[in-house]
């Protein structure tokens, strides 16, 4: 009976079908806990990050991290795995106390605490976003950080910006590293004077406000701000207004993630469709491939081409 229900052993197909039909009629459900014990699997994967909620979720907990979690949970469940959502891992033992088979680490930083704890436990993991350092042997989904920044900066240039500034996280996540490289490349291309602020993620919106206020005071000719973290961008909008300037007529603002903050900001923020649902699903597939020991599973999955969603924060009436 066990072999028939679980697709194991040499059971005549007709017998297997009769057993399954009888089980359905009787309302039989397998004991999942017993199955996990027998197979030595937790049938669960974790979603973890060292990214603080100040930038990944915010007060509403409906930010970047939560959107990834929803898509990953749906994909994992379709394969019979539960998703364990781990709060931001800074240090301590967050990932030592959960029974999991592996994990997805969201945008790991250099010396990432979540990745370090998984390695100590000997658990496989994949990264959503290129891991740092880039030569680390970890499968990942490429979120195309450089391309995202390039598209935002080109949009600002097309809208007439000649003195754009960049606000990025102070860590070494791929999104910050790639954005800085793209900004420096385009500054050379267009003759911009580079103006960059590196901001601690844990400061959230207020850190973005203070960084933008300092940039405006030190470089009053700034006519655009590319704030990669949406919390920083919302803070930048406040700083611009408090300086007596208007958005977008005096200073345009764009950000990376098209989430709740970007859409509800006043004015709404130009942002990018990162195709997070697809990226999260790809990360689950990469991880399950590792768990199966499937050598045909690729080590890198590339997200679709990002798309700029232009909104009022960067579209000037004279240009449309």
Secondary structure, 3 states (H helix, E strand, C coil): CHHHHHCCCCCCHHHHHHHHHHHHHHCCCCCHHHHHHHHCCCCEEEEECCCCHHHHCCCCCCCHHHHHHHHHHHHHHHCCCEEEECCCCCCCCCCCCCCCCEEEEECCCCCCHHHHHHHHHCCEEEEECCCCCCCCCCCEEECCHHHHHHHHHHHHHHCCCCCEEEEEECCCCHHHHHHHHHHHHHHHHHCCCCCEEEECHHHHHHHHHHHHHHHHHHCCCCCEEEECCHHHHHHHHHHHHHCCCCCCCCCEEEEEECCHHHHHCCCCCEEEECCHHHHHHHHHHHHHHHHHCCCCCCCEEECCCCEEECCCCCCCCCCC
